[in-house]
Amino acid sequence: MPGTWATSPSGQALGIDFHIDPAGPHGLRRGLTDALREAVRGGRLAPGTRLPSSRTLAGDLGIARNTVADAYADLVAEGWLTARQGSGTRVAERSVRAPRPAPVHRAVSGPVHDLNPGSPDLASFPRAEWLKAARRALAAAPNDALGYGDPRGRPELRAALAGYLARARGVHADAERIVICAGFAHGLMLLADVLRTRGAKDVAVDSYGLPPHWNILTRSGLRTRPLPFDELGADVGELSELSGRAGAVLLTPAHQFPLGDPLHPDRRSAVVDWARRTGGLVLEDDYDGEFRYDRQPVGALQGLDPDRVVHLGTASKSLAPGLRIGWMVLPAALVPEVVAAKGSSDWSCGALDQLTLAEFLNSGAYDRHLRAARLRYRRRRDQLVSALAERAPAVRVTGIAAGLHAVLRLPVGTERSVVRAAAWQGLGVTGLSTYRHPDTTSTPLDALVVGYGTPADHAWTSALDALCRVLP
């Protein structure tokens, strides 16, 4: 039976693959002639394309050579093909109807000035250094790195992270307890599955946080229960009321998102004591642990009890969210359950990007990038504080000792009008109410959460001017 896939294994006659079906109601010769003519007419075979010899195409399609030769001759006579000694058979140079392009769906245009929190300055991604690390990593990569791999992630990256996190964040970890994931959300999804399998019902969370994280827990069948907060951070004393129901508590203890304050040392100790007493887990989101400005870095909570705290980190703020690389440092007893939830192979994180990040860490390029980024972001923060003090004195700035965002406290009742005015001016900012848990009973705060890391350097000054214009 004739085939439909024409190829040239040697690459000498055709050099391309194309699909063609010579079947038709009027025989193979007519069917092949019609199919080739339509391929040329429709633009699938471009002018100048060299076709395979009649012998090669006949062999590919499983039909007689004379059938192909006759079809070619018919199309040469019609002017669709040309045949010259030494040049072979080619598609004639003539106007053809190009395939109709697919409709382009334009993305919804974003704000002129983007001060939404959650992203670093993507223009500052260290492309040259990353490319060098990628070349070195690929050259040194073992062949098995290109296979499906360990679901925990590449051992090179897990070893590099174990050393870096111990040195920079005070995390107690070894490579066997680290699982690589595709960002924080992926890690939280895996942990939520494990908690639900263990029989957990509730997860305690901050009163203000990221709704997408709460939604991940809810979709896994867990209920999120907000903790009261005050000037010391989340009131973890309320966890005692959840004993027997709360399998875990999700916190951002080093730099609370979005309010910006660290969890008080007494409460850090108290939440670990709760986990030890009840068998619960503390899920530590260390989303921007590298960026500290006016005080000593707050070490990872995991250092207080590696058997009760899950440390989650990511390259999203330090490098770029598009890398989709995060990590979990797990209690030893939890590793098999998380690996089982992730699956039998590491399908979620590209091995080459993992190897590149490992090389980036080991070579010192990561530390150099972070030092430069800290200086740049601190300069922007200082410019923000100075501009607001001069041009918007009614606004109080908080949460600025660390991170890539600031909280701008507004006069009572003005948050909604300021956000609306910002939108009219093409300024992307987020009201604090966006991050308020729906079950929170505390008095709402009027504020903006302003991400000063997002704009590129050349756009920062104009973005700051636009912000000052909309503030009361």
C-alpha positions as CSV (number, residue, x, y, z in Angstrom):
1,M,0.0,0.0,0.0
2,P,1.4,3.4,-0.9
3,G,2.9,5.5,1.9
4,T,2.2,9.1,2.7
5,W,5.4,10.4,4.3
6,A,8.2,11.4,1.9
7,T,11.6,11.7,3.3
8,S,15.2,11.6,2.1
9,P,17.3,9.6,4.7
10,S,20.5,10.5,3.0
11,G,19.7,14.2,2.7
12,Q,21.2,14.3,-0.8
13,A,18.1,14.5,-2.9
14,L,15.5,16.4,-0.8
15,G,16.8,17.6,2.6
16,I,13.3,18.1,3.8
17,D,10.4,16.1,5.1
18,F,6.9,16.6,3.8
19,H,3.6,14.8,4.0
20,I,1.9,13.8,0.8
21,D,-0.9,11.4,0.0
22,P,-0.9,10.1,-3.6
23,A,-4.2,8.2,-3.2
24,G,-7.2,9.3,-5.2
25,P,-10.2,7.9,-7.1
26,H,-8.4,8.2,-10.5
27,G,-5.2,6.1,-9.8
28,L,-1.8,6.7,-8.3
29,R,-0.4,8.8,-11.1
30,R,-3.3,11.3,-11.1
31,G,-3.4,11.2,-7.3
32,L,0.3,12.0,-7.0
33,T,0.2,14.7,-9.6
34,D,-2.8,16.4,-7.9
35,A,-1.2,16.1,-4.5
36,L,2.1,17.7,-5.6
37,R,0.3,20.4,-7.6
38,E,-1.8,21.4,-4.5
39,A,1.4,21.4,-2.3
40,V,3.0,23.9,-4.7
41,R,-0.2,25.9,-5.2
42,G,-0.9,26.2,-1.5
43,G,2.7,27.2,-0.6
44,R,3.7,24.0,1.2
45,L,6.5,23.6,-1.3
46,A,8.2,26.9,-1.8
47,P,9.6,28.1,-5.1
48,G,13.1,26.7,-5.7
49,T,12.6,23.7,-3.4
50,R,14.4,20.7,-4.7
51,L,12.3,17.6,-5.0
52,P,13.7,14.1,-4.5
53,S,14.7,12.0,-7.5
54,S,11.9,9.8,-8.9
55,R,13.7,6.8,-7.6
56,T,13.9,8.2,-4.0
57,L,10.4,9.4,-3.9
58,A,9.1,6.1,-5.4
59,G,11.0,4.2,-2.7
60,D,9.7,6.5,0.1
61,L,6.1,6.2,-1.0
62,G,6.2,2.5,-2.0
63,I,5.1,3.1,-5.6
64,A,6.6,2.5,-9.1
65,R,9.3,4.8,-10.2
66,N,7.6,5.4,-13.6
67,T,4.5,6.7,-11.7
68,V,6.6,9.4,-10.1
69,A,8.5,10.2,-13.3
70,D,5.2,10.6,-15.1
71,A,3.8,12.8,-12.4
72,Y,6.9,15.0,-12.5
73,A,6.6,15.3,-16.3
74,D,3.0,16.3,-16.1
75,L,3.8,19.1,-13.6
76,V,6.8,20.3,-15.7
77,A,4.6,20.6,-18.7
78,E,2.0,22.6,-16.7
79,G,4.8,24.9,-15.4
80,W,4.6,23.9,-11.7
81,L,8.0,22.3,-11.8
82,T,11.3,22.7,-13.6
83,A,13.8,20.0,-14.6
84,R,17.3,20.6,-15.6
85,Q,20.3,18.3,-16.1
86,G,22.5,18.4,-13.0
87,S,20.0,20.5,-11.1
88,G,17.3,18.0,-10.5
89,T,13.6,18.7,-10.3
90,R,12.6,21.9,-8.5
91,V,9.5,23.9,-7.8
92,A,9.2,26.6,-10.4
93,E,9.7,30.2,-9.5
94,R,6.2,31.7,-9.6
95,S,3.6,33.4,-7.4
96,V,1.9,31.0,-5.0
97,R,-0.7,31.5,-2.3
98,A,1.0,31.6,1.0
99,P,-0.7,29.8,3.9
100,R,-3.1,32.1,5.7
101,P,-1.4,33.1,9.0
102,A,-3.1,32.3,12.2
103,P,-4.9,35.2,13.8
104,V,-2.7,37.2,16.2
105,H,-4.3,37.7,19.6
106,R,-2.7,40.7,21.1
107,A,-2.0,40.6,24.8
108,V,-4.0,43.1,26.9
109,S,-1.7,46.1,27.3
110,G,-0.4,46.5,30.8
111,P,0.2,49.7,32.7
112,V,2.5,52.4,31.5
113,H,4.3,52.3,34.8
114,D,4.3,48.9,36.6
115,L,4.7,49.2,40.4
116,N,2.9,46.0,41.3
117,P,4.9,43.8,43.7
118,G,6.1,40.3,43.1
119,S,8.7,40.7,40.4
120,P,12.4,41.8,40.2
121,D,13.8,44.1,37.5
122,L,13.8,41.6,34.6
123,A,16.0,43.8,32.5
124,S,18.8,43.3,35.0
125,F,18.8,39.5,34.6
126,P,22.5,38.5,34.3
127,R,22.3,37.2,30.7
128,A,26.0,37.1,29.9
129,E,27.0,35.3,33.2
130,W,24.0,33.0,32.9
131,L,25.0,32.0,29.3
132,K,28.6,31.3,30.5
133,A,27.3,29.2,33.3
134,A,25.0,27.3,30.9
135,R,27.9,26.5,28.5
136,R,30.1,25.2,31.3
137,A,27.2,23.2,32.8
138,L,26.3,21.7,29.5
139,A,29.9,20.8,28.7
140,A,30.3,19.0,32.0
141,A,26.9,17.4,32.1
142,P,26.8,13.6,32.2
143,N,24.7,11.9,29.6
144,D,22.1,10.8,32.2
145,A,21.4,14.4,32.9
146,L,19.4,14.5,29.7
147,G,17.2,11.6,30.8
148,Y,14.0,11.7,33.0
149,G,16.0,12.0,36.2
150,D,15.4,11.8,39.9
151,P,12.1,13.4,41.0
152,R,14.0,15.2,43.7
153,G,15.9,17.1,41.0
154,R,19.5,17.1,39.7
155,P,22.0,16.1,42.5
156,E,24.3,18.9,41.3
157,L,21.8,21.6,42.1
158,R,20.7,20.0,45.4
159,A,24.3,19.9,46.6
160,A,24.9,23.5,45.5
161,L,21.7,24.7,47.3
162,A,22.6,22.8,50.5
163,G,25.9,24.7,50.7
164,Y,24.4,28.0,49.7
165,L,21.4,27.9,52.0
166,A,23.5,26.9,55.0
167,R,25.9,29.7,54.4
168,A,23.5,32.5,53.4
169,R,20.3,31.6,55.2
170,G,21.3,29.5,58.2
171,V,19.3,26.5,56.9
172,H,20.2,23.0,58.1
173,A,20.1,20.9,55.0
174,D,21.8,18.2,53.0
175,A,21.1,17.3,49.4
176,E,19.1,14.2,50.3
177,R,16.4,16.4,52.0
178,I,16.1,18.9,49.2
179,V,13.4,18.6,46.5
180,I,13.5,20.9,43.4
181,C,10.2,22.2,42.2
182,A,8.8,24.5,39.5
183,G,8.5,27.5,41.8
184,F,6.8,28.1,45.2
185,A,3.3,27.4,44.0
186,H,4.3,24.0,42.7
187,G,6.0,23.2,46.0
188,L,2.9,24.3,47.9
189,M,0.7,22.1,45.7
190,L,2.8,19.0,46.6
191,L,2.8,19.8,50.3
192,A,-1.0,20.4,50.2
193,D,-1.4,16.9,48.7
194,V,0.7,15.4,51.4
195,L,-1.1,17.2,54.2
196,R,-4.5,16.1,52.9
197,T,-3.3,12.5,52.6
198,R,-2.2,12.7,56.2
199,G,-5.7,13.7,57.2
200,A,-5.1,17.4,57.8
201,K,-8.2,19.6,57.6
202,D,-7.0,23.2,58.2
203,V,-3.9,25.3,57.5
204,A,-3.3,28.4,59.4
205,V,-2.2,31.5,57.4
206,D,-1.4,35.1,57.8
207,S,-4.3,37.6,57.8
208,Y,-2.6,39.3,54.8
209,G,-1.0,37.2,52.2
210,L,-1.3,35.9,48.6
211,P,-4.8,34.7,47.6
212,P,-3.3,32.3,44.9
213,H,-1.5,30.4,47.7
214,W,-4.7,30.2,49.7
215,N,-6.5,28.9,46.6
216,I,-3.9,26.2,46.1
217,L,-4.6,24.9,49.7
218,T,-8.4,25.2,49.2
219,R,-8.3,23.2,45.9
220,S,-6.5,20.5,47.8
221,G,-9.4,20.2,50.2
222,L,-7.8,22.2,53.0
223,R,-9.4,25.2,54.8
224,T,-7.3,28.3,55.4
225,R,-7.7,29.9,58.8
226,P,-6.2,33.4,59.2
227,L,-4.2,34.2,62.3
228,P,-4.7,37.6,64.1
229,F,-1.8,40.0,63.7
230,D,-0.3,43.0,65.6
231,E,2.9,44.9,65.7
232,L,4.8,41.6,66.5
233,G,3.5,39.8,63.4
234,A,1.1,36.9,63.3
235,D,-0.3,35.9,66.7
236,V,0.8,32.3,66.7
237,G,-0.7,31.8,70.2
238,E,-4.0,31.4,68.4
239,L,-2.7,28.1,66.9
240,S,-3.5,26.3,70.1
241,E,-7.2,26.7,69.3
242,L,-6.6,24.8,66.0
243,S,-4.9,21.8,67.6
244,G,-6.3,18.6,66.1
245,R,-7.4,20.5,62.9
246,A,-4.5,22.5,61.7
247,G,-1.9,20.2,60.0
248,A,0.3,23.2,59.2
249,V,0.8,26.9,59.3
250,L,2.1,28.9,56.3
251,L,4.1,32.0,57.2
252,T,6.6,34.5,55.7
253,P,8.6,35.0,58.9
254,A,11.7,36.8,57.6
255,H,9.7,39.5,55.8
256,Q,6.0,39.2,56.0
257,F,4.2,39.6,52.7
258,P,2.8,42.1,52.1
259,L,3.1,44.1,55.4
260,G,6.9,43.8,55.5
261,D,7.7,43.2,59.1
262,P,9.7,40.1,60.4
263,L,8.0,37.8,62.9
264,H,9.1,38.6,66.4
265,P,11.7,36.3,67.9
266,D,9.4,35.2,70.7
267,R,6.8,34.2,68.2
268,R,9.3,32.4,66.0
269,S,10.1,30.2,69.0
270,A,6.4,29.8,69.9
271,V,5.4,28.6,66.4
272,V,8.2,26.0,66.5
273,D,7.1,24.9,70.0
274,W,3.5,24.5,68.7
275,A,4.8,22.3,65.8
276,R,6.8,20.1,68.2
277,R,3.9,19.8,70.7
278,T,1.2,18.9,68.2
279,G,3.2,17.2,65.4
280,G,2.2,20.0,63.0
281,L,4.4,21.5,60.3
282,V,5.6,25.1,59.7
283,L,5.7,26.0,56.0
284,E,8.3,28.8,55.7
285,D,8.0,30.9,52.6
286,D,11.5,32.5,52.3
287,Y,10.5,34.4,49.1
288,D,13.0,37.3,49.3
289,G,15.4,36.2,52.0
290,E,18.5,37.6,50.2
291,F,17.4,41.2,50.2
292,R,18.1,43.0,53.5
293,Y,19.1,46.6,53.8
294,D,19.0,48.3,57.2
295,R,19.5,45.4,59.6
296,Q,21.2,42.1,60.0
297,P,19.6,39.3,57.9
298,V,16.9,37.4,59.6
299,G,17.9,33.8,59.5
300,A,15.6,31.0,58.3
301,L,13.1,29.8,60.8
302,Q,14.0,26.2,59.7
303,G,17.2,26.6,61.6
304,L,15.3,26.3,64.9
305,D,13.9,22.9,64.1
306,P,14.7,21.2,60.8
307,D,12.4,18.3,61.7
308,R,9.3,20.5,62.0
309,V,9.9,23.3,59.5
310,V,9.7,23.0,55.7
311,H,11.9,25.7,54.1
312,L,10.7,26.9,50.7
313,G,12.8,29.1,48.5
314,T,12.8,30.3,44.9
315,A,14.9,32.0,42.2
316,S,11.9,34.1,41.2
317,K,13.0,37.3,43.1
318,S,16.7,36.8,43.0
319,L,16.9,36.0,39.3
320,A,13.6,35.7,37.4
321,P,10.3,34.0,37.8
322,G,10.5,32.7,34.2
323,L,13.2,30.2,35.3
324,R,10.5,28.3,37.2
325,I,13.0,26.9,39.8
326,G,12.2,26.6,43.4
327,W,13.2,24.3,46.2
328,M,12.0,22.7,49.4
329,V,14.2,21.7,52.3
330,L,12.2,19.0,54.0
331,P,12.2,17.1,57.3
332,A,13.7,13.7,56.6
333,A,10.5,11.9,57.3
334,L,8.6,14.0,54.8
335,V,10.9,13.4,51.8
336,P,9.4,10.1,50.6
337,E,5.8,11.5,50.8
338,V,6.7,14.6,48.8
339,V,8.6,12.6,46.2
340,A,5.6,10.2,45.9
341,A,3.3,13.3,45.4
342,K,5.7,14.7,42.7
343,G,5.8,11.5,40.7
344,S,8.3,9.0,39.4
345,S,10.4,11.4,37.4
346,D,11.4,15.1,37.5
347,W,9.1,16.2,34.7
348,S,8.5,19.7,36.0
349,C,12.0,21.3,36.0
350,G,14.3,21.4,33.1
351,A,17.6,19.6,33.8
352,L,19.7,22.0,31.9
353,D,18.4,25.0,33.8
354,Q,19.0,23.1,37.1
355,L,22.6,22.4,36.0
356,T,23.1,26.0,35.0
357,L,21.8,27.3,38.4
358,A,24.1,24.9,40.2
359,E,27.1,26.2,38.2
360,F,25.9,29.8,38.8
361,L,25.9,29.1,42.5
362,N,29.2,27.2,42.7
363,S,31.1,29.8,40.5
364,G,30.2,32.7,42.8
365,A,28.2,34.4,40.0
366,Y,25.0,34.2,42.1
367,D,26.6,36.0,45.0
368,R,28.0,38.7,42.7
369,H,24.6,39.2,41.1
370,L,22.9,39.5,44.5
371,R,25.3,42.1,45.8
372,A,24.8,44.3,42.7
373,A,21.0,43.8,43.0
374,R,20.9,44.8,46.6
375,L,22.7,48.1,45.9
376,R,20.3,48.8,43.0
377,Y,17.2,48.0,45.0
378,R,18.3,49.9,48.1
379,R,19.0,53.0,46.0
380,R,15.5,52.8,44.6
381,R,14.0,52.3,48.0
382,D,15.9,55.3,49.3
383,Q,14.7,57.4,46.4
384,L,11.1,56.3,47.0
385,V,11.2,57.2,50.7
386,S,12.8,60.6,50.0
387,A,10.3,61.5,47.2
388,L,7.3,60.6,49.4
389,A,8.6,62.6,52.3
390,E,8.9,65.6,50.1
391,R,5.8,65.2,47.8
392,A,3.3,63.1,49.8
393,P,3.9,63.8,53.5
394,A,0.5,62.4,54.5
395,V,1.7,58.9,53.4
396,R,3.6,56.7,55.9
397,V,6.0,54.2,54.4
398,T,6.5,50.9,56.3
399,G,8.0,47.5,55.7
400,I,11.1,48.9,54.0
401,A,14.0,47.2,55.8
402,A,14.0,44.3,53.3
403,G,12.5,43.0,50.1
404,L,11.4,44.5,46.9
405,H,8.3,46.3,48.0
406,A,7.0,49.0,50.4
407,V,3.7,49.5,52.1
408,L,2.3,53.0,51.8
409,R,-0.2,53.7,54.6
410,L,-2.9,56.0,53.4
411,P,-5.5,58.2,55.1
412,V,-8.5,56.1,56.2
413,G,-11.0,55.5,53.5
414,T,-8.8,56.6,50.6
415,E,-7.3,53.3,49.3
416,R,-9.9,52.6,46.6
417,S,-9.9,56.2,45.2
418,V,-6.1,56.2,45.0
419,V,-6.0,52.8,43.2
420,R,-8.6,54.1,40.8
421,A,-6.7,57.4,40.2
422,A,-3.5,55.3,39.6
423,A,-5.3,53.2,36.9
424,W,-6.4,56.4,35.1
425,Q,-2.8,57.6,35.0
426,G,-1.6,54.2,33.6
427,L,0.1,53.3,36.9
428,G,0.0,49.7,38.1
429,V,-0.2,49.5,41.9
430,T,-2.1,47.2,44.2
431,G,-4.2,48.0,47.2
432,L,-3.5,46.3,50.5
433,S,-7.1,45.0,50.6
434,T,-6.3,42.7,47.7
435,Y,-4.2,40.6,50.1
436,R,-6.6,40.5,53.0
437,H,-8.0,37.1,53.9
438,P,-11.8,37.0,53.5
439,D,-12.2,35.5,57.0
440,T,-10.0,38.1,58.8
441,T,-11.8,40.0,61.6
442,S,-9.2,42.7,62.2
443,T,-9.9,46.3,61.2
444,P,-8.9,46.8,57.6
445,L,-5.9,49.0,56.8
446,D,-5.8,51.5,53.9
447,A,-2.6,51.2,52.0
448,L,-0.8,50.6,48.7
449,V,1.7,47.8,48.2
450,V,4.3,49.2,45.8
451,G,6.9,47.1,44.1
452,Y,10.0,49.1,43.5
453,G,11.9,46.2,42.0
454,T,9.8,45.8,38.9
455,P,10.6,48.8,36.6
456,A,13.8,48.8,34.5
457,D,16.4,51.3,35.5
458,H,15.5,53.7,32.7
459,A,11.8,53.7,33.7
460,W,12.2,54.1,37.5
461,T,12.3,57.8,37.8
462,S,9.2,58.4,35.6
463,A,7.3,55.6,37.5
464,L,8.2,57.3,40.8
465,D,6.9,60.6,39.5
466,A,3.6,59.1,38.4
467,L,3.2,57.5,41.9
468,C,3.7,60.8,43.7
469,R,1.1,62.5,41.4
470,V,-1.7,60.1,42.5
471,L,-1.0,60.1,46.3
472,P,-3.0,62.3,48.6
